Amino acid sequence: MEAGPRDREQHEAALGDPTSGIPGGPTDGDVPVGPSGLAKDGPDDAVGTAVEVDADEVEVELRPQRRLRIWQLAPIVGLAALGSLMFAFPLAFGSGDGGAVVAMLGLLISSCAAGWGMMAARKVGYTWPGLPQRGSGERPDWRVLILYVSTITALVALAVWRVARLR
């Protein structure tokens, strides 16, 4: 990546011409050197071409690190806990006619929290084990996909069957 015009001017002012006065250094006939001190095949390694960094200059990453923060996780975990409690209590204590409705609503809320968590994790760059990173161009293995789909289908079928037995 080439430095911007201001950086190039500061570099040339501090160091002068990188090829002048160096014994055995490249001449105009040997290697064409551009105004930024770069040859066609890469940076020029001649003495005096290194850029000196001031102690006041600090290199900072402009993009923040991609990770889930607590304020992103708190509502997801709260909804998951609420949904799982709504699903578990009518099943455990048999709370009458409305128990099946409350349990199904709890299952729905838990499923929504799980989907929300997966989308937040995907946005940060996390993936399920066995699946490629987002944007990598790789195709997922069909056996892993079948395993995930069959596991989720079995869990949903067991949950619906359990709630249906409450009636």
N, C-alpha and C positions, 0 to 999 in steps of 0.2 A: 504494500500500500504506500503510495507516494505521499509525502508530507504536503500540507497546504502551502499556499504561496507565502504566508507570513512565516511559517516554520522554515521554509527553504531560505528566505532572506536572512533570518537570524542565524541559521547554520552557516551560510556563506560568509556573513559578516564576522562571525566568531572564528572561523577556521581559514578563511580565504579560499583560493582555488585548490582543490584537493590534489591536483596532479602537478602543481608547480613546485619546483625546487626539490623534488624527491629523486635521489639518484636511483636509477633502475626502474623508476615508475613508468607507467604507461604513457605513451605519447599519442598524439592525434592519429598517427598511422597505425598503431598497434591495436588499440581497443577504443571504439567510440564511446565516450563518456558523456552522458547528458548533464544538464544543469544541476541535477540533484545528486550527482556522484554515483549514479548507477550505470553499470555496463549492461549490455544486452543480455548477458548470462547471469546477472545477479549483482549484489552489492560489491563495490570496490573495496578490497581489503588493504589498501595502501595505508601507510602510516599517516596519521593526522586526519583521517576521514571519520573517525568515530565521533558521534554526537555526545557532547558532555551534558549531563543532566544536573540542573541546579538542585540544591538540597531542599528548596522550597517547592519544587514540582513534585506532585504526587499523582500517580496513575490511579484513576478510580474507574470502576466498572459502571457504565451508565445504566445498564439494565439491572434491576434487582434480581437476587437469586430466586429461582423458581422453586418455591416450596409452599406447603400449606401453612397458614398462620392460624393462631388460636381463634381469632374472630371468624374465620371461615369454617373451622371445625365445630365450634360450639353449637350452632343451630342444627347442624346435621346430627351430632351425637344426641342432642336433646330430643329431636324428633324420633330418632331410632329408639331411644329409651322409652319414650311415651308410647310409641306404637307397640313395642314388645310387651310392655306392661298391660296395655289394653288387650293384646292378644292372649296373654298368659292368664290373667286373673279370671275371666269367665270360664276358661277351660279348667282351671284348677279348683274353683269354688262353686261352679254350677249356679250362676246367678239368675236363674229363671228364664223367661221367654226372650228377653232382650240380649241374652248372653251371646248368641250367635252373631247378632248384628254388631255388637261391640267388638267381638273377636275379629270379624271380617274387616271392620274399620281399622282396628289395630294392625292387622296384616297389611292393609293398604297403606297406612302411614309408614310402617316399617319398610315396605318395598319402595315407597317414594324417597325415604331417607337414604336407602341403599343406592338408588339410582342417582340421587343428588351427590352423594359421596363419590360415586364412580366418575361422574362427570367433572367434579372438582379435581379429583386426582388425575384424570386424563388431561385436563387443561394445564396442570402443573408439569406433566410429562411422565407420570407413573403409568405403568401398564400392568395387566394381569400376567401372571407367570405363564410363559410359553407363547405369548403374543408379542409381535415386533413393536418397536417404538413408533409413535405416531409420526408420519411424514418420512419414514425411513425407506419406503418403496418396497419393502419386503411383504410377501403374502403370508398370512397366518396359516399355520398347519391345520388342516381340516380335522385331524384327530383330536387336537386340543379344543377346537370349537365344538365338536360333537360332545366331548366330555363335559364342557361347561354347560351347553344347552341341556343335556340329559340330566345333569345334577340339579340345575335350576328347575327344570320341569318336574323332577321327582319331589323336590322340596315343596313346590307350590301345590302339587297334587296331594301330598300328605297333609299340608295345612288345610286345604279346602275340605278334604275328607274328614279331618278331625273336627272342623267347625260344623260340617254337615251332620255329624253324629250328635251334636248338642241338641238338635231338634227332636 
